[in-house]
């Protein structure tokens, strides 16, 4: 009888601990609470905050015309750094969405799309040719800078993946998949980071 009572207490403590852990895992709803950004989801993924917040490194890339470019976060602006590949079906949805966002909300927002799977500019241009991406700054990782940065600060946990760099140049978080950046939830997320300054 004593053993059964003791097991009941242990089970009760275990249940309490499990409930506490589960409550931490429940995504927050509504607006930003306690300094956390609002929920923003894509497919089976949602915006994930990263800590510690590393500074976005300078990336030496090549534009689609073969010109070298140094890409970095600009102070006072949000930067979305998108990693995509020519084999990626979801990228065909994601890149036009980002291009629409770039065309509709130029205020305090820069968007950089980096091809990760090939340095062949003709192949990249052919992939992008059928997509509506005229407003999007697309680059090839010709010098391996993005690959090096992905090992250090931009973990490529899915494809496509977009990292949000805050107005102070620090990497705040990421979302994998093809989210609707033009949705109210997308607008709330960008506004949240604008207000963080």
C-alpha positions in Angstrom: 0.0 0.0 0.0 2.8 2.3 0.9 4.6 1.6 -2.4 1.4 2.3 -4.4 1.0 5.7 -2.6 4.6 6.6 -3.3 4.2 5.7 -7.0 1.1 7.9 -7.1 3.1 10.9 -5.8 5.9 10.2 -8.3 3.4 10.0 -11.1 1.7 13.2 -9.9 5.1 15.1 -9.9 6.0 13.6 -13.3 2.6 14.7 -14.7 3.1 18.2 -13.3 6.6 18.4 -14.9 5.3 17.1 -18.2 2.4 19.6 -18.2 4.9 22.5 -17.5 7.1 21.4 -20.4 4.1 21.0 -22.7 2.9 24.5 -21.8 6.2 26.0 -22.9 6.0 24.2 -26.3 2.5 25.6 -27.1 2.9 28.3 -29.7 1.8 31.8 -28.6 -1.3 33.2 -30.3 -2.4 36.7 -31.1 0.0 39.6 -31.0 3.5 39.8 -29.6 3.6 39.0 -25.9 6.5 39.2 -23.5 8.8 40.4 -26.3 8.1 37.4 -28.5 7.1 37.9 -32.1 3.6 37.1 -33.4 3.0 33.6 -34.8 3.8 33.3 -38.5 3.4 29.9 -40.2 4.2 28.3 -43.5 2.9 24.8 -44.4 4.1 22.7 -41.4 6.7 25.2 -40.2 6.5 28.5 -38.3 8.8 31.4 -37.7 11.4 30.2 -35.2 13.3 32.7 -33.0 17.1 32.0 -32.8 19.3 32.7 -29.8 21.9 33.9 -29.4 21.4 36.5 -32.1 24.4 36.6 -34.3 25.3 39.6 -36.6 24.6 38.9 -40.3 28.0 38.5 -42.0 28.9 40.3 -45.2 28.3 37.9 -48.1 30.4 38.1 -51.3 28.0 36.9 -54.0 27.4 37.2 -57.7 24.3 38.8 -59.3 22.6 37.2 -62.3 24.7 39.2 -64.7 28.0 37.9 -63.2 28.8 41.1 -61.3 30.3 40.8 -57.8 28.2 42.0 -55.0 28.7 42.4 -51.2 25.4 41.8 -49.5 24.9 42.8 -45.8 22.2 44.1 -43.5 21.7 47.8 -43.6 21.2 49.7 -40.3 17.6 50.7 -39.8 16.2 48.1 -42.3 14.9 44.6 -42.0 16.6 42.1 -44.3 15.1 38.8 -45.4 17.8 36.4 -46.5 16.2 33.6 -48.6 18.1 30.4 -49.5 16.7 28.4 -52.3 17.7 25.8 -54.9 16.8 25.0 -58.5 15.6 21.5 -57.6 13.2 22.9 -55.0 9.5 22.8 -56.0 8.4 25.0 -53.0 10.9 27.6 -54.2 8.7 28.2 -57.3 6.0 29.5 -54.9 8.3 31.2 -52.4 10.4 33.3 -54.8 7.4 35.0 -56.5 5.9 35.7 -53.0 9.1 37.4 -51.9 9.2 39.4 -55.2 5.6 40.6 -54.6 6.6 41.6 -51.1 9.7 43.5 -52.4 7.5 45.3 -54.9 4.7 46.2 -52.4 6.7 47.1 -49.2 10.0 48.7 -50.0 10.0 50.7 -46.8 12.7 49.6 -44.4 12.9 46.2 -46.1 15.5 44.5 -48.2 15.2 41.0 -49.6 18.1 38.9 -50.8 17.5 35.5 -52.5 20.6 33.2 -52.8 20.7 30.1 -54.9 22.5 27.4 -52.9 22.8 24.4 -55.3 24.6 25.8 -58.4 27.0 28.5 -59.5 25.9 28.2 -63.1 24.2 31.6 -63.8 22.5 30.2 -67.0 20.9 27.5 -65.0 19.7 29.9 -62.4 18.4 32.4 -64.9 16.6 29.5 -66.7 14.9 28.4 -63.4 13.9 32.0 -62.6 12.8 32.7 -66.2 9.3 31.3 -65.8 8.7 32.9 -62.4 7.5 36.5 -61.6 10.6 37.6 -59.8 11.5 40.9 -61.4 11.5 42.8 -58.1 13.7 40.3 -56.4 17.5 40.6 -55.8 18.8 37.1 -56.8 22.3 36.0 -56.3 24.6 32.9 -56.9 26.9 31.8 -54.2 29.9 31.8 -56.6 32.5 32.2 -53.9 31.0 29.9 -51.2 30.3 32.8 -48.8 26.7 31.8 -48.2 27.7 28.1 -47.7 30.3 29.2 -45.2 27.7 31.5 -43.4 25.2 28.6 -43.4 27.7 26.5 -41.4 28.2 29.4 -39.0 24.9 31.3 -38.6 22.3 30.4 -41.3 21.4 26.8 -40.6 19.7 25.4 -43.7 17.1 23.2 -41.9 14.8 23.1 -45.0 14.5 24.5 -48.5 13.5 27.2 -49.1 14.3 28.9 -45.8 14.2 32.6 -45.1 16.0 34.3 -42.3 14.9 37.6 -40.8 17.6 40.0 -39.9 16.5 42.8 -37.6 17.1 46.5 -38.0 20.2 46.3 -35.8 21.8 43.7 -38.2 21.2 40.7 -35.9 19.7 37.4 -37.1 16.3 37.1 -35.3 14.8 33.9 -36.7 13.8 31.9 -39.7 10.9 30.2 -41.4 11.2 27.3 -43.7 8.8 26.6 -46.6 6.8 29.1 -48.6 4.9 31.4 -46.2 2.5 34.1 -47.3 4.5 37.2 -46.5 1.7 39.4 -47.8 -0.8 37.9 -45.2 -1.9 39.8 -42.1 0.4 37.5 -40.1 3.4 38.3 -42.3 2.7 42.0 -42.0 2.4 41.7 -38.2 5.8 39.9 -38.0 7.6 42.5 -40.1 5.9 45.3 -38.1 7.0 43.7 -34.8 10.6 43.8 -35.9 10.3 47.3 -37.3 9.1 48.4 -33.8 12.1 46.6 -32.2 14.4 49.2 -33.8 
